[in-house]
Amino acid sequence: MASIPNRLRVAVMGAGAVGSYFGGMLARAGHDVTFIARPEHVEAIARSGLRMETRSFDEQVPVRAVTDASGAREADAVLFCVKSMATESAGEELRPFLRPDTLVLCLQNGVDNAERLRSVLPAHEVAAAVVYVATEMAGPGHLKHHGRGELVIEPARVSQRVAQALVAAGVPTEISANVRGALWLKLIINCAYNAISAIAQQPYGENVKGEGIWDVMRDVVDECLAVAHADGVQVPADAHAVTRKLVESMPAQYSSTAQDLARGKPTEIDFLNGYVVRRGETLGIRTPANRVLWALVKLLERKH
């Protein structure tokens, strides 16, 4: 592995599609990266490294992989990429192995994971990040990248060092004081696309061709914006325009919710449309479109 200045020791907690992409990019750039992943991925990576099949390269990237949280021992930074429902339990697993100055960077769907993680890691630096990437695990140890790959991260003690390493590794990264707003913008996009992709089991580009689908997505976005504004959130862009534009950059992408449902796994729908429904109830905002999408995905979860 190449020797680089300011080399980071990085652990990836929950090295699925998102964690494998960003951890793999850092490993490819010469950083010391350890994946904490499922046994089948660990075994495949131990045999031949992580296969990164991206739009610009297809390589076997050498990376260390283990199945338990001790892999985070002595890490400068942890990319925290577990599903939202596992936030607290995974944080508790990590806690004994973190240095006091380790940065834990939440690369998760939803808007409240960093806050929830801080409740179990009160002595550690936890920062939220907004992720824009289209990836999937095509098999054990095999990452497939479909598009994008940028991060927006919250200011923290070593955010600048981590951001510089990511940028040098080919990951466009921005530090923003309004990560809350950026998280909400990502949540709005997820609420518009994820459930529909899961229900139809089709990629974004096919779904938007459906009769009435853009109207449903517009209603979802309107409800999300109403809840965000009532909650004092400054959404940093035109959410309708960003939502409509997203399909141009990843028309073949199935949502993570669709991928989970197809594999018979629990989805994060409670932390996407379900979160908007619950927050809307608290703030007195009606969210019927989000409620329907949430309820239908929950029904399909029970079926699977």
N, C-alpha and C positions, 0 to 999 in steps of 0.2 A: 504493500500500500504506500502511496506517495507520502513523503514528509511535507507537511505544510506549516506555515507560521500560524500561531494562535490556534493550534489543534484542539478541538473540543472532544470531551468524553460525553457521549449522548446515549441515553437509554430510550427505547420506544416501548411504552407500556400499552399493550394491545396492538401488536403489529399486524393489523389487517390491511385493507387496501390503502387507506389514507396514511397510516403510520409507515407502511412499507415504502410508499412513494417518497415521502419526505425524509425518512431515515435512510432510504437507499440513495437518495441524491447526496446526502451528507457523507455517507460511506464512500460513494463513488468519488467524491472530492477529496478523500483522504482523512476524514475524521474517524475517531474511534467510536463505532456505533454497536450497541448491543440491542437486539430485538428480544422482547418478552412476548411470546406468542404461543399459539396452540401447538400441541406436540407434533401434528402432521407437518406444520410449516417449519418447526425447528428441525425435524429430521431431514426434510428436503433441503433446507439451507445448509445444514451440516455436510450434506453430501456434495453439493455443487454450487453453493452460494445462492443469492437471490437473483432470479431471472427478472430483469426489468425490460419489458417490451413496451417501449414508448414510441411516440411519433417521430423522435429524432435518433433513437438508438435502440438496439436490442443486445443486451449484455448480461453476463453472469457477474454479479457484483459480490465480492467477498464481504461477509458480515457475520458477526458472532450472533448466535441465537440461543436462548434458554427459555424454560417454561415457567420460571418463578421470578418474583419481584426482586430477589437478591441481585439480579442483573443490573439493577439501578445503582448498586453500591459505588460510591465515588464519582457518580456522574455530575458533570457541570450543568447539564440540562436534561430534563425528561420530556419527551413529546408524549403527552397523555392522550391516547386515542381510543380508549375503551368506549363501548356503547353508553349512552347517557344513563341507562338504568343501573349501570355498574359503577357509577362515579364514586360513591362513598366507600363501597367495599374495596375497590381497587386502590383508592387513596390510603385506606388503612393497611393494605398489604405493602404498599410502598414505604410507609412512614418509617419503619425501623432502618431502612437502608439509605435514606437521604441525608446528605450533608446539610448543615444549617444554611449554606449559601446556594444550594441547588435550586435552579429555576425549574418550576413545573409549568409547562406550557400546554394549555388545554386546546387540543385540536379536535373539538367535538361539535356535533350538531346541537342546536338549542341555545338558549340565551343565559341560563343560570348555572351552568356546570362549574365555572370557576368559583362562584359564590358557594356552591355546595361543597366543592373540594376544599375550600379554605376552612370550612367547618370541621374537617377531619385532619387538616394539615395546618393548624393555626400558627405554628412556629416557622413555616416555610413560605418562600416567595412563590405565589401562584399567579399566573397571568393568563388572560383569555386570548384566544386567537380565532380569527375568522378564516375559514378554509374554502378556497375555490379550486376544486380539482375533480376531474372525472376519471375514476379508476375502478378496477375490480380485481379480485384474486381469481385468476383463470385456473388455478390449481395450486396444490401445496408448493410454496416457494416460488410461485410464478405470478408476478404482478403485471397487469395490463393497464396501460395509461391511454385514455381516450382524448384528453384535452385539458387545457389550462394547467394551473399548478401554483397559484399565488397565495400569499398569506398576508393578513393584516393582524398585527399583534399589539398588545397592550404595553405601555411603558412599565418597566420593572428594573430591578437592580442590574441585571446583565442582559436585558433585552437587546441592547445595541450590539453587543458582542455576538449574540446568537443570530440577530438579523444580518449582520455582516457576513457571518459564515454561510447562512442560507443564500444570500444574494450571490456570493462567490461560487456557491455550488449550483447555481442556475435556477434558484427559486426566487422569483420576484417577491420581495417582502417590504412591507410598510409598517412603521410604528405609528400608531394613531391614538390621540387622546380621546377619541370618540368610538372606542371599540364597542361600547354598548349599542350605539346606533348602527354600527356595521354588523354586529351580531343580529340585530333585529332585521336589517335588510336581508341578510342571508336566511334568517328564519322565514321571512315573507316569501322568498323565492322557493324555499323548501316546501312551505305550506301550499304553494301554487302547483308545484310539479310532483312532489314525492308520492302523495296518496293516489293521484290519478294514474301515475305510472305503475304503482303497485296493484291497483284494482284492475287495470287493463292488461298488465304484464306486457307493456309495450314501451319503446323508448320515446323520449320527449318529442322527437320530430314526427313520429306517427300520431301521437296523442293530440297534438295541436291541430291536426287535420280533421279531427272529429267534430261533428256538428254540435255547436253550443259550448265546446270546451273552453274557448277563449273567454266566453261570457262567464263561465263558472270560475275560471282563474281570476278574472277581474273582480268578481264578488269576493273571492277569498282575499285578494290583496286589499280591497277596500276595508274589509273587516279587520284585518291585521293592522292596517294603518290607524284605524279608529282606536284600537286597543293600545297601540304604541303611543299615540298622541295623548290618550288619557293617562298613560303611565309616565308621561314626561320624557319620552324618548325622542331624540332628534335623529330621524332617519336621514342619512347623509346623501341621498340621491332620489331621483324620481323612481319610486318602486315599480310603478306600472311599466315604465320604459325599460328598466333593467330586466324585469321579468320577461317581457316580450323579446328582448334581445338575446337572452341566455340560450334559447334553443338554437340560435345560429352557430354558437361555438361548440355545442355538444348535442347534435341531433340524434346521434345513435346511443346516447347514454340512457341506461335504466337507472332509476333512482335507487339509493341505498335501501329504501323501504321496499321497493320491488324485489331487489336482490335478496333481502332477508326473508321476505314472504315466500319467494320461490324455493328457498332452501329450508323452509319450515322452521325458521328462527324467529324469536320475538323481534318486533320492529321498534323503532324509536318514535312511533306516531304519538304517544302520550306526551312527548317533549317537543313536538312540532305542532300540528293542528290542535292536539289535545291541550297543549300549554296555552294556546290562544283562547280556546274555549274557557278554560279555568280562569285565566287572567281576566277575560271579558266578564265572566260572572262576578268576579270580585269588584270590578270597576263599573259594573252596570251597563256593559256594552253587549248587544246581541251579536252572535256569531253563527248564524244558521248554516252557512255554506261550509265553514270549517267543522262544525259539529257533524254534518252529514258525512264528510270525507273521513273524519276521525272514527265515527261509528262504523262505517263500512269496512275500514281497514281492520278494526278490532274484531268485526265479525269474521273476516277472512283469516285472521290470526287463529281464532277458535277452530275454524274449519281445518286449518293445516295442522 
